[in-house]
């Protein structure tokens, strides 16, 4: 999942992905299933904007009949995405909890995530005023 995201040069240049890729070297039995994604431009980590991204991602996945769900629940077999923060005064980030999809379905899901994230970054780059949407706004990003 992480490798496929970073294969997109636009995403690689504008995001920081966190996953313990060196889990084997650390002597762990596995690296877990959570990938955290933070935008390098802190303004793009706004919780409202990330929630808009998730809404578009869920819609695109539904249209392609690719399962994904929103939330941070543990123990489900379907990949989940959420906009979360470590504490109230910390910036938000995207948290992907990878499910048990087969490799073909995971590739389809990752391709949708890559295209949606790329569109999100491009939209915000060309419309920086969108960063100032507040939680009471009915304005939506279109990407």
C-alpha positions as CSV (number, residue, x, y, z in Angstrom):
1,X,0.0,0.0,0.0
2,X,2.7,2.5,1.0
3,X,4.9,1.6,-2.0
4,X,2.0,2.2,-4.4
5,X,1.2,5.6,-2.8
6,X,4.8,6.7,-3.0
7,X,5.1,5.5,-6.6
8,X,3.0,8.6,-7.5
9,X,5.6,11.4,-7.5
10,X,3.0,14.1,-6.8
11,X,1.9,12.3,-3.6
12,X,5.5,11.5,-2.6
13,X,6.4,15.1,-2.9
14,X,3.5,16.5,-1.0
15,X,2.9,14.0,1.8
16,X,4.6,12.2,4.7
17,X,3.7,8.6,5.1
18,X,4.3,6.8,8.4
19,X,4.6,3.0,8.5
20,X,7.3,1.0,10.2
21,X,8.9,-0.3,7.0
22,X,11.8,-1.6,9.0
23,X,9.7,-3.9,11.2
24,X,11.6,-7.0,10.3
25,X,15.0,-5.3,11.2
26,X,13.4,-4.4,14.5
27,X,12.7,-8.0,15.2
28,X,8.9,-7.6,15.0
29,X,6.6,-10.4,13.7
30,X,4.9,-7.9,11.4
31,X,4.6,-4.2,10.8
32,X,0.9,-3.8,11.6
33,X,-1.8,-2.5,9.3
34,X,-1.9,1.2,9.9
35,X,-0.5,3.8,7.5
36,X,-0.6,7.4,8.6
37,X,-0.6,10.1,5.9
38,X,0.1,13.8,6.6
39,X,0.2,16.6,4.1
40,X,3.5,18.5,4.0
41,X,1.5,21.7,3.7
42,X,0.0,21.9,7.2
43,X,-3.0,23.9,6.0
44,X,-4.1,20.8,4.0
45,X,-4.3,18.8,7.2
46,X,-7.4,20.7,8.3
47,X,-9.9,18.3,9.7
48,X,-12.8,19.6,7.6
49,X,-10.8,19.3,4.4
50,X,-9.7,15.8,5.2
51,X,-13.3,14.8,5.9
52,X,-14.2,16.2,2.5
53,X,-11.4,14.1,1.0
54,X,-12.8,11.0,2.7
55,X,-16.3,11.7,1.5
56,X,-15.1,12.0,-2.1
57,X,-12.9,8.8,-1.7
58,X,-15.9,6.9,-0.3
59,X,-18.1,8.0,-3.2
60,X,-15.5,7.0,-5.8
61,X,-15.0,3.6,-4.2
62,X,-18.8,3.1,-4.2
63,X,-19.0,4.0,-7.9
64,X,-16.2,1.4,-8.6
65,X,-17.7,-1.2,-6.2
66,X,-14.6,-1.3,-4.1
67,X,-15.2,-1.6,-0.4
68,X,-13.8,0.8,2.1
69,X,-15.4,2.2,5.3
70,X,-14.9,5.4,7.4
71,X,-13.9,5.1,11.0
72,X,-11.2,3.9,13.4
73,X,-12.8,0.7,14.6
74,X,-10.5,-2.2,15.1
75,X,-10.9,-5.8,14.0
76,X,-12.8,-5.4,10.7
77,X,-11.6,-7.0,7.5
78,X,-12.4,-4.1,5.3
79,X,-9.9,-1.2,4.9
80,X,-10.9,1.8,6.9
81,X,-10.0,5.5,6.6
82,X,-10.3,8.3,9.1
83,X,-9.2,11.9,9.7
84,X,-7.8,11.9,13.2
85,X,-5.3,13.6,15.5
86,X,-3.2,12.4,18.4
87,X,-4.7,15.2,20.6
88,X,-7.1,18.0,20.3
89,X,-4.3,20.6,19.8
90,X,-2.5,18.5,17.3
91,X,-2.9,18.7,13.5
92,X,-5.1,16.1,11.8
93,X,-3.9,13.4,9.5
94,X,-5.3,10.5,7.4
95,X,-5.2,7.1,9.0
96,X,-5.6,4.0,6.8
97,X,-6.2,0.7,8.6
98,X,-5.6,-1.9,5.9
99,X,-8.1,-4.7,5.8
100,X,-7.8,-8.3,4.4
101,X,-8.6,-7.6,0.8
102,X,-6.9,-9.8,-1.8
103,X,-4.1,-8.3,-3.8
104,X,-6.2,-7.5,-6.8
105,X,-8.9,-5.7,-4.8
106,X,-6.1,-3.9,-2.8
107,X,-4.5,-2.7,-6.0
108,X,-7.9,-1.3,-7.2
109,X,-8.5,0.4,-3.9
110,X,-5.0,1.9,-3.8
111,X,-5.4,3.2,-7.4
112,X,-8.6,5.0,-6.3
113,X,-6.9,6.4,-3.2
114,X,-3.9,7.6,-5.3
115,X,-6.2,9.3,-7.9
116,X,-8.4,10.9,-5.3
117,X,-5.5,12.1,-3.2
118,X,-3.7,13.4,-6.2
119,X,-6.8,15.4,-7.2
120,X,-7.2,16.6,-3.6
121,X,-3.6,18.0,-3.5
122,X,-4.0,19.5,-7.0
123,X,-7.4,21.2,-6.1
124,X,-6.0,22.7,-2.9
125,X,-2.8,23.8,-4.7
126,X,-4.9,25.8,-7.2
127,X,-7.5,26.9,-4.8
128,X,-5.8,27.9,-1.5
129,X,-8.8,29.8,-0.4
130,X,-10.5,26.4,0.1
131,X,-8.3,25.9,3.1
132,X,-10.4,28.5,5.0
133,X,-13.6,26.5,4.8
134,X,-15.0,26.2,8.3
135,X,-17.1,23.4,9.8
136,X,-20.3,25.3,9.2
137,X,-19.7,25.9,5.5
138,X,-21.7,24.2,2.9
139,X,-19.1,24.8,0.3
140,X,-17.5,21.6,-1.1
141,X,-14.3,20.9,-3.0
142,X,-14.9,19.5,-6.4
143,X,-12.2,17.1,-7.6
